[in-house]
């Protein structure tokens, strides 16, 4: 049948191929639709839009749909926040009635809501005892599914640290002991030992010994392995209260016996608990009794896969404690076991080994400084190329680098490059956030050696960036590591490879990347050793950003100037940046002017009177223009730093009510400014004399324009960098540009520099 031959008056029927499945109808029956429609209409006819959250919760719990009741239960912490006990009293009865009829999922949601209330302290301890505890104990006493019981037990564990000790003894401890009856079922005894383990940190050893210590030990010998496992898991909490003598005489024998249990999970629980309390075992007992047993467990071929995973999971913590007890070839035995486990076919086992690598390396290097290069270099390389494990290693690589220390450049560069070049974005996503911490250990003082040693790392980073394409989060994380690059790469490598990258991030990427890239660009410029390169970078910043055609480019310059003010000396700022920032205060775009006002407090800190009176006068003039700005946001924001405070204690120009004080009385700036004051009648501001022809915002009738004319002192900055440079608005056409030598603070060249003088004048104080 063709499309034009269809009879549109008949229902369309599709042919059912032989052997095919019929498509079930997704439409509700008319009766079901009508029922829900009538119910919903009748419910919402009663709902007043002005009902409070408490009243709406009561309404839903009393007669709402199941989804509404679940929403009301999940929203209980929000409803109680700030309302406390009165709100719970209003909700308690409808909630109790709802719990009697709701299904298992709603019961679990209620337990989780109660746990959140306890965790966030939304009710006082007394109110938790009166309002929450009875419901929790009542539901634990009832026979429920394992998931429900776990949810209510977790709620009880959140309550135990908050309740009074007497309440714990009378209600919680009695509940646990009643559940641990010899005649009880397995689930009941498991609840008993779990509650006893949670109670132990709140009680003294005398109270534990008198109340339930013997019972807890006897359950380690129960015929059911579930109870033995649960009891073993609680011995660690009891051991912390019992002390060394009880651990050595009573608890260790129980754990040794469980290490030979026929059930593998009981052996796993025993080894885990033993590792957690090793620091409590007296050294002589650990050396004479524990070490022989641990040596037997360092034979992985004789262990079940579950025990192998357990050994791998606790290996770092284990060797950290027992390394002081090693004898003869113990280090070879233990670390050989670890390396063997790291090569097994089981993926989960290799992941556990990778997660323990930093702790294992710390223990190994404490015994021998060259342990990594001698024993673990191949293991690290294998894990870095493992298809299933390399993501785990990438997230911990900075910890590995911290352990290896000064030899990172020699030993870890190849595996790091391998991870950076990984084709899986997930590996790069976990590696890049810690890249700064990782590269902090890649320090080579000899710059001639850096080019050869770090060339491969630079290529890997560039390949990573080229593969990022438009992934702005990856670009942001890479740019966050830029400030560390001068410590790793030479000036020429940075200028050739990473400086163009920083400029591209400032112009052609997401807005969130630009501030981070601005800091990186400033660091590249700050630590570049070539005068020509520094001058070219600064000129490009001025040409493309400060005086760029796009207002977003000028906003980007504010980010760059922020980090210039932080990392460069006051002299550099006054010579090259001061007037550029003042230009932005006269920008035709209000957002640019508004953002530039945040730089004024830092500019003010660069001024030293009386020698910088002219700079202070230009700053005062620009500030006067801002105060008369026609844009309300700009004029109200004038003189305020990003934290919302006034501009370094300074106010704008004007008479009474507007502010004429610059700083605190008797300050150095105030006294210096008073000595440099102009003729009488001039109005003071910013701690200095102001020319009499400046319009004061305190005078009525002065029209306020959106952008006042720029003073001549700001239009043509006197900076030696810009005055005679083509394209910068200077009168000359000379191309020679000179910047003062900028070297690192540790450089001895600072002391003899005729331009900068001492290092204190270079660094931003």
Buried (B, 14 or more C-beta within 10 A) or exposed (E): EEEEEEEEEEEEEEEEEEEEEEEEEEEEEEEEEEEEEEEEEEBEEEEEEEEEBBBBBBBBBBBBEEEBBBBBBBBBBBBBEEBEBEBBEBBBEBBEEBBEEBEEEBBBBBBBBBBBBBBEEBBEBEBBBBBBBEBBBEBBBEEBEEEBBBBBBBBBBBBBEBBEEEBBBEBBBEBBBEBBEEEBEBBBBBBBBBBBBBBBEBBEBEBBBEBBBEBBBEBBEBEBBBBBBBBBBBBBBBBBBBEBEBBBEBBBEBBBBBBEBEBBBBBBBBBBBBBBBBEBBEEEBBBEBBBEBBBEBBEBEEBEBEBBBBBBBBBBBBBBBBBEBBEEEBBEBBBBBBBBBBBBEEEBBBBBBBBBBBBBBBBBBBBEEEBBEEBBBEBBBBBBBBEEBBBBBBBBBBBBBBBBEEBBBEBBBBBBBBBBBBEEEEBBBBBBBBBBBBBBBBBBEEEEEBBEBBBEBBBBBBEBBEBBEEBBBBBBBBBBBBBBBBBBBBBBBBBEBBBEBBBBBBBEBEEEBBBBBBBBBBBBBBBBBEBEBBBBBBBEBBBBBBBBEEBBBBBBBBBBBBBBBEBBBBBBBBBBBBBBBBBBBBBEBBBBBBBBBBBBBBBBBBBBBBEBBEBBBBBBBBBBBBBBBEBEEBBEBBBBBEEEEBBBBBBBBBEEEBBBBBBEEEBEBBBBBBEBBBEEEBBBBBBBBBBEEBBBBBEEEEEBEEBBEBBEBBEBBEBBBBBBBEEBEBEEEEEEBEBBBBBBEEBEEBEEBEEBBEBEBBEBE
